[in-house]
């Protein structure tokens, strides 16, 4: 994929709006927001053969070990690689101590990778993150107070589906014990 500036990427979105009209404004807005936030926060997928080779080396090691390593946050690119390459039924252990500021029930946007990888989370009685799937299944919640958050999540999932393509959803388990990262 050719490296494009943020201006070029936003220009493509603007051209699409002009060409296809109002019916895609909503999708284009979410895509433009994702491009802007991703660029500003440094969260991206590999764009050069060298970046992909480095990611493949790290991703293959994560899959082999079954964990991301003590003190290592799982990046969006690593999560993407694992989704594309891990076998069905794969389970990954992530150091729960380094997941971006939880801020309630959603990993906060900074670092952006935490939000894009972990998204909506649930905590147990001890305040630790419960295991969750890395997938793009739409969320349906009956609580009307959650409707905007769920709507945004589902829209961003559509962008992620286009970025990820085919792959295998996997379970992310969170550990708070050094022995799980050997």
TAGIMO-V408468 format. One record per backbone hydrogen bond with DSSP energy under -0.5 kcal/mol. NH is the residue of the N-H (numbers start at 1). CO is the residue of the C=O. E is the energy in kcal/mol with one decimal. If there is no record, write none. Layout:
BEGIN
nh = [NH,NH]
co = [CO,CO]
e = [E,E]
END
This chain:
BEGIN
nh = [9,10,11,12,13,14,15,16,17,18,19,20,21,24,25,26,28,29,30,31,32,33,34,35,36,37,38,39,40,41,42,43,44,52,53,54,55,56,57,58,59,60,61,62,63,64,65,66,67,68,72,73,75,79,80,81,82,83,84,85,86,89,90,92,93,94,95,96,96,97,98,105,106,107,108,111,114,115,116,117,118,119,119,121,124,127,130,132,134,135,144,146,147,150,151,152,153,154,155,156,157,158,159,160,161,162,163,164,165,168,169,170,171,172,173,173,175,175,180,181,182]
co = [5,6,7,8,9,10,11,12,13,14,15,16,17,21,22,22,24,25,26,27,28,29,30,31,32,33,34,35,36,37,38,38,42,48,49,50,51,52,53,54,55,56,57,58,59,60,61,62,62,93,69,71,73,75,76,77,78,79,80,81,82,169,87,171,66,173,72,94,175,175,95,103,102,119,101,109,111,111,112,113,114,114,115,105,128,124,122,172,170,133,142,143,144,146,147,148,149,150,151,152,153,154,155,156,157,158,159,160,161,83,167,134,90,132,92,171,94,173,177,178,179]
e = [-2.2,-2.8,-2.2,-1.9,-1.7,-2.4,-2.6,-2.1,-2.0,-2.1,-2.5,-2.9,-2.0,-1.5,-1.2,-0.5,-3.0,-2.5,-2.1,-2.6,-2.9,-2.4,-2.4,-2.6,-2.7,-2.8,-2.6,-2.4,-2.7,-2.3,-1.0,-1.4,-0.7,-2.5,-2.5,-2.2,-2.3,-3.0,-2.1,-2.1,-3.6,-2.5,-1.6,-2.3,-2.4,-2.4,-2.5,-2.6,-0.7,-2.0,-1.8,-0.5,-0.6,-2.6,-2.5,-2.5,-2.7,-2.3,-2.0,-1.7,-3.1,-0.5,-1.6,-3.1,-2.1,-3.0,-0.6,-0.9,-2.3,-0.6,-1.8,-0.6,-0.8,-2.2,-2.7,-0.5,-1.0,-0.9,-2.7,-2.6,-2.6,-0.9,-1.1,-2.4,-2.8,-2.1,-3.2,-2.2,-3.4,-1.1,-0.6,-1.8,-1.1,-2.7,-2.5,-2.6,-2.4,-2.7,-2.2,-2.7,-2.1,-1.4,-1.2,-2.3,-2.7,-1.7,-2.1,-2.9,-2.6,-2.9,-0.5,-1.1,-1.7,-3.2,-3.5,-0.6,-2.4,-0.5,-1.8,-2.1,-0.7]
END
